């Protein structure tokens, strides 16, 4: 009886480990998407600033 209970607890713990890995994967993907969006926005603004400086230089 004790062995069966320990085996069930072990299975439940291992099942949660896989779910946690999936959750971390989703979180990393969302963070990467935010970073890409921010870099794209900042990159566009920096490019516009460099173009402005370039056109105003003699």
Biotite code that builds the C-alpha atoms (Angstrom):
import biotite.structure as struc

atoms = struc.array([
    struc.Atom([0.000, 0.000, 0.000], chain_id="A", res_id=1, res_name="UNK", atom_name="CA", element="C"),
    struc.Atom([2.786, 2.422, 0.932], chain_id="A", res_id=2, res_name="UNK", atom_name="CA", element="C"),
    struc.Atom([4.726, 1.595, -2.224], chain_id="A", res_id=3, res_name="UNK", atom_name="CA", element="C"),
    struc.Atom([1.682, 2.301, -4.403], chain_id="A", res_id=4, res_name="UNK", atom_name="CA", element="C"),
    struc.Atom([1.151, 5.658, -2.681], chain_id="A", res_id=5, res_name="UNK", atom_name="CA", element="C"),
    struc.Atom([4.778, 6.655, -3.165], chain_id="A", res_id=6, res_name="UNK", atom_name="CA", element="C"),
    struc.Atom([4.625, 5.621, -6.821], chain_id="A", res_id=7, res_name="UNK", atom_name="CA", element="C"),
    struc.Atom([1.511, 7.752, -7.377], chain_id="A", res_id=8, res_name="UNK", atom_name="CA", element="C"),
    struc.Atom([3.110, 10.756, -5.704], chain_id="A", res_id=9, res_name="UNK", atom_name="CA", element="C"),
    struc.Atom([6.209, 10.301, -7.829], chain_id="A", res_id=10, res_name="UNK", atom_name="CA", element="C"),
    struc.Atom([4.114, 10.165, -11.028], chain_id="A", res_id=11, res_name="UNK", atom_name="CA", element="C"),
    struc.Atom([2.245, 13.331, -10.058], chain_id="A", res_id=12, res_name="UNK", atom_name="CA", element="C"),
    struc.Atom([5.499, 15.154, -9.364], chain_id="A", res_id=13, res_name="UNK", atom_name="CA", element="C"),
    struc.Atom([7.050, 14.106, -12.663], chain_id="A", res_id=14, res_name="UNK", atom_name="CA", element="C"),
    struc.Atom([3.906, 15.150, -14.542], chain_id="A", res_id=15, res_name="UNK", atom_name="CA", element="C"),
    struc.Atom([4.121, 18.635, -13.037], chain_id="A", res_id=16, res_name="UNK", atom_name="CA", element="C"),
    struc.Atom([7.733, 18.915, -14.111], chain_id="A", res_id=17, res_name="UNK", atom_name="CA", element="C"),
    struc.Atom([6.717, 18.640, -17.762], chain_id="A", res_id=18, res_name="UNK", atom_name="CA", element="C"),
    struc.Atom([3.950, 21.194, -17.310], chain_id="A", res_id=19, res_name="UNK", atom_name="CA", element="C"),
    struc.Atom([6.393, 23.581, -15.656], chain_id="A", res_id=20, res_name="UNK", atom_name="CA", element="C"),
    struc.Atom([8.801, 23.231, -18.564], chain_id="A", res_id=21, res_name="UNK", atom_name="CA", element="C"),
    struc.Atom([6.011, 24.105, -20.995], chain_id="A", res_id=22, res_name="UNK", atom_name="CA", element="C"),
    struc.Atom([5.046, 27.134, -18.896], chain_id="A", res_id=23, res_name="UNK", atom_name="CA", element="C"),
    struc.Atom([8.648, 28.348, -18.858], chain_id="A", res_id=24, res_name="UNK", atom_name="CA", element="C"),
    struc.Atom([8.853, 27.829, -22.613], chain_id="A", res_id=25, res_name="UNK", atom_name="CA", element="C"),
    struc.Atom([5.756, 29.953, -23.164], chain_id="A", res_id=26, res_name="UNK", atom_name="CA", element="C"),
    struc.Atom([7.123, 32.641, -20.858], chain_id="A", res_id=27, res_name="UNK", atom_name="CA", element="C"),
    struc.Atom([10.451, 32.726, -22.720], chain_id="A", res_id=28, res_name="UNK", atom_name="CA", element="C"),
    struc.Atom([8.632, 32.978, -26.058], chain_id="A", res_id=29, res_name="UNK", atom_name="CA", element="C"),
    struc.Atom([6.542, 35.921, -24.825], chain_id="A", res_id=30, res_name="UNK", atom_name="CA", element="C"),
    struc.Atom([9.599, 37.711, -23.444], chain_id="A", res_id=31, res_name="UNK", atom_name="CA", element="C"),
    struc.Atom([11.411, 37.180, -26.749], chain_id="A", res_id=32, res_name="UNK", atom_name="CA", element="C"),
    struc.Atom([8.436, 38.611, -28.662], chain_id="A", res_id=33, res_name="UNK", atom_name="CA", element="C"),
    struc.Atom([8.411, 41.716, -26.451], chain_id="A", res_id=34, res_name="UNK", atom_name="CA", element="C"),
    struc.Atom([12.164, 42.183, -26.876], chain_id="A", res_id=35, res_name="UNK", atom_name="CA", element="C"),
    struc.Atom([11.868, 41.878, -30.663], chain_id="A", res_id=36, res_name="UNK", atom_name="CA", element="C"),
    struc.Atom([9.027, 44.430, -30.741], chain_id="A", res_id=37, res_name="UNK", atom_name="CA", element="C"),
    struc.Atom([10.954, 46.897, -28.572], chain_id="A", res_id=38, res_name="UNK", atom_name="CA", element="C"),
    struc.Atom([14.161, 46.530, -30.572], chain_id="A", res_id=39, res_name="UNK", atom_name="CA", element="C"),
    struc.Atom([12.279, 46.992, -33.846], chain_id="A", res_id=40, res_name="UNK", atom_name="CA", element="C"),
    struc.Atom([10.618, 50.168, -32.546], chain_id="A", res_id=41, res_name="UNK", atom_name="CA", element="C"),
    struc.Atom([13.816, 51.622, -31.112], chain_id="A", res_id=42, res_name="UNK", atom_name="CA", element="C"),
    struc.Atom([15.752, 50.629, -34.228], chain_id="A", res_id=43, res_name="UNK", atom_name="CA", element="C"),
    struc.Atom([13.347, 52.564, -36.430], chain_id="A", res_id=44, res_name="UNK", atom_name="CA", element="C"),
    struc.Atom([13.665, 55.672, -34.247], chain_id="A", res_id=45, res_name="UNK", atom_name="CA", element="C"),
    struc.Atom([17.468, 55.443, -34.186], chain_id="A", res_id=46, res_name="UNK", atom_name="CA", element="C"),
    struc.Atom([17.566, 55.051, -37.967], chain_id="A", res_id=47, res_name="UNK", atom_name="CA", element="C"),
    struc.Atom([15.396, 58.157, -38.347], chain_id="A", res_id=48, res_name="UNK", atom_name="CA", element="C"),
    struc.Atom([17.711, 60.110, -36.033], chain_id="A", res_id=49, res_name="UNK", atom_name="CA", element="C"),
    struc.Atom([20.819, 59.070, -37.992], chain_id="A", res_id=50, res_name="UNK", atom_name="CA", element="C"),
    struc.Atom([19.130, 59.999, -41.271], chain_id="A", res_id=51, res_name="UNK", atom_name="CA", element="C"),
    struc.Atom([18.234, 63.423, -39.840], chain_id="A", res_id=52, res_name="UNK", atom_name="CA", element="C"),
    struc.Atom([21.834, 64.010, -38.764], chain_id="A", res_id=53, res_name="UNK", atom_name="CA", element="C"),
    struc.Atom([23.112, 62.792, -42.124], chain_id="A", res_id=54, res_name="UNK", atom_name="CA", element="C"),
    struc.Atom([20.885, 65.166, -44.090], chain_id="A", res_id=55, res_name="UNK", atom_name="CA", element="C"),
    struc.Atom([21.854, 68.151, -41.918], chain_id="A", res_id=56, res_name="UNK", atom_name="CA", element="C"),
    struc.Atom([25.607, 67.605, -42.208], chain_id="A", res_id=57, res_name="UNK", atom_name="CA", element="C"),
    struc.Atom([27.386, 69.541, -44.949], chain_id="A", res_id=58, res_name="UNK", atom_name="CA", element="C"),
])
